[in-house]
Amino acid sequence: MVTGGAGFIGSTLVDRLLAEGHQVDVVDDLSTGSLANLADARTQWARGLTVHQLDVRRPDIIELMARRKPEVVFHLAAHEDRGEPARRPALDAEVNVIGSINVVEGAHAAGSERVVFAASGTTLYGQPGASDLPVRESHPHRPRTPHGVGKKAVIDYLVAYRDLYAIEFVALALASVYGPRQDPRGGVVAAFADRMVAGEAATIEGTGKQTRDFVYVDDVADAFVRAATRGGGLICNVGTGHELSILELHRVMAEGVAVPPDPTFVPGRPGDAARLSLNVERAAIQLGWKPWTTIADGSRSVLEDRRRRRDRRTRPPVGR
Ligand SMILES: NC(=O)c1ccc[n+]([C@@H]2O[C@H](COP(=O)([O-])OP(=O)(O)OC[C@H]3O[C@@H](n4cnc5c(N)ncnc54)[C@H](O)[C@@H]3O)[C@@H](O)[C@H]2O)c1
């Protein structure tokens, strides 16, 4: 079962699981996700896929899970304020904390083997010092936003449920994930690509000297699949271990565009880390996982994806 399976990362994971021959149940309220993300899955592997349009805040999820009895639950459904962080912290906690408790209760009722949780490596460690980068899982967990606090709380619940009911878990602390299907409001790579293919200037928040660890969505789906059978009871960072500044990202992506306009700058967001990269040695040892997509290759496929979407939108209707 993949909660949030109609979303950007979730649908990529669903494609991978179906291609491996698994039966997959998707639970998604379609608030930010879309059935269009599952279009390929539906045409290619229709018999393996069941979609349940359901809000994880509703207790019905427990009953559904008890009935469907998933062996493994990949829990990716989550709320995140796009554009303006911490605009609706109570809603964030309802979906991300209460919704996650429902999902773990459902896993207990279903007798599931384990829950693999999409934790947030971008918020879990707060602002690590320069000497702590790339940051390890043992670094103090000090999120600086309500969203990060909720995501951290879910890890604490997973530890408690493991002790209480022997439900195994893995919490994948994800770096900045990018790739095709990402909403331009959900990540800087998709936002840059959206502007660049339209011939418009990309917007950089802050100075652009802030760094992030960008990891490609297919590599992330691979980490989830591995975590279904390995890494029990652990938090594992999923990133590349490398810092890339936003200015550098812009430069790399601009190479894939004919005449990219210079970027425009707007003020940065409060709570944003100045520098971040995740140490991924634990994922290598415990999951046998390594990232393998370069930012040049990965961002090129995002540009191609945005170009295709733009062409579809601007193509005249057939018959005119
Ligand atoms: N994208 C990143 O860089 C990143 C980084 C760290 C962690 N994560 C985590 O990865 C997960 C997936 O993120 P994404 O980038 O694919 O975002 P997304 O918005 O594309 O996916 C989230 C999915 O959850 C669904 N959803 C939201 N609220 C729901 C609810 N109440 N009930 C059922 N479904 C609900 C949405 O419709 C959507 O399909 C999230 O848990 C997110 O916090 C993402």
The ligand as a Tripos MOL2 file, in Angstrom:
@<TRIPOS>MOLECULE
LIG
   44    48     1     0     0
SMALL
NO_CHARGES

@<TRIPOS>ATOM
      1 N1          9.5310   16.3840   -2.3670 N.am      1 LIG1
      2 C1         10.5060   16.4660   -1.4650 C.2       1 LIG1
      3 O1         11.5690   17.0610   -1.7240 O.2       1 LIG1
      4 C2         10.3580   15.8170   -0.1070 C.ar      1 LIG1
      5 C3         11.3840   15.9790    0.8350 C.ar      1 LIG1
      6 C4         11.2460   15.3840    2.0800 C.ar      1 LIG1
      7 C5         10.1150   14.6380    2.3760 C.ar      1 LIG1
      8 N2          9.1210   14.5170    1.4450 N.ar      1 LIG1
      9 C6          7.9320   13.7260    1.7970 C.3       1 LIG1
     10 O2          7.6450   12.8030    0.7510 O.3       1 LIG1
     11 C7          6.2530   12.5790    0.6840 C.3       1 LIG1
     12 C8          5.7520   12.7700   -0.7390 C.3       1 LIG1
     13 O3          6.0030   14.1090   -1.1270 O.3       1 LIG1
     14 P1          5.7780   14.6410   -2.6220 P.3       1 LIG1
     15 O4          6.8580   15.6010   -2.8870 O.co2     1 LIG1
     16 O5          5.5660   13.4940   -3.5230 O.co2     1 LIG1
     17 O6          4.4490   15.4970   -2.4450 O.3       1 LIG1
     18 P2          3.0090   15.3610   -3.1610 P.3       1 LIG1
     19 O7          2.1920   16.4960   -2.6490 O.co2     1 LIG1
     20 O8          3.1670   15.2230   -4.6210 O.co2     1 LIG1
     21 O9          2.4760   13.9910   -2.5590 O.3       1 LIG1
     22 C9          1.7030   13.9050   -1.3930 C.3       1 LIG1
     23 C10         0.4730   13.0880   -1.7080 C.3       1 LIG1
     24 O10        -0.2960   12.9280   -0.5050 O.3       1 LIG1
     25 C11        -1.6570   13.1570   -0.8140 C.3       1 LIG1
     26 N3         -2.3200   13.6300    0.4060 N.ar      1 LIG1
     27 C12        -2.1750   14.8370    1.0070 C.ar      1 LIG1
     28 N4         -2.9710   14.9010    2.0830 N.ar      1 LIG1
     29 C13        -3.6250   13.7120    2.1660 C.ar      1 LIG1
     30 C14        -4.5830   13.1750    3.0550 C.ar      1 LIG1
     31 N5         -5.0520   13.9060    4.0890 N.pl3     1 LIG1
     32 N6         -5.0460   11.9280    2.8440 N.ar      1 LIG1
     33 C15        -4.6000   11.1870    1.7890 C.ar      1 LIG1
     34 N7         -3.6990   11.6490    0.9120 N.ar      1 LIG1
     35 C16        -3.2070   12.8950    1.0990 C.ar      1 LIG1
     36 C17        -1.6590   14.1900   -1.9150 C.3       1 LIG1
     37 O11        -2.8520   14.2160   -2.6790 O.3       1 LIG1
     38 C18        -0.4400   13.7550   -2.7380 C.3       1 LIG1
     39 O12        -0.8020   12.8230   -3.7290 O.3       1 LIG1
     40 C19         5.6190   13.5140    1.6970 C.3       1 LIG1
     41 O13         5.4130   12.8060    2.8930 O.3       1 LIG1
     42 C20         6.6820   14.5770    1.9070 C.3       1 LIG1
     43 O14         6.5880   15.1960    3.1830 O.3       1 LIG1
     44 C21         9.2110   15.0890    0.2160 C.ar      1 LIG1
@<TRIPOS>BOND
     1     1     2 1
     2     2     3 2
     3     2     4 1
     4     4     5 ar
     5     4    44 ar
     6     5     6 ar
     7     6     7 ar
     8     7     8 ar
     9     8     9 1
    10     8    44 ar
    11     9    10 1
    12     9    42 1
    13    10    11 1
    14    11    12 1
    15    11    40 1
    16    12    13 1
    17    13    14 1
    18    14    15 2
    19    14    16 1
    20    14    17 1
    21    17    18 1
    22    18    19 2
    23    18    20 1
    24    18    21 1
    25    21    22 1
    26    22    23 1
    27    23    24 1
    28    23    38 1
    29    24    25 1
    30    25    26 1
    31    25    36 1
    32    26    27 ar
    33    26    35 ar
    34    27    28 ar
    35    28    29 ar
    36    29    30 ar
    37    29    35 ar
    38    30    31 1
    39    30    32 ar
    40    32    33 ar
    41    33    34 ar
    42    34    35 ar
    43    36    37 1
    44    36    38 1
    45    38    39 1
    46    40    41 1
    47    40    42 1
    48    42    43 1
@<TRIPOS>SUBSTRUCTURE
     1 LIG1         1 GROUP 0 **** ****
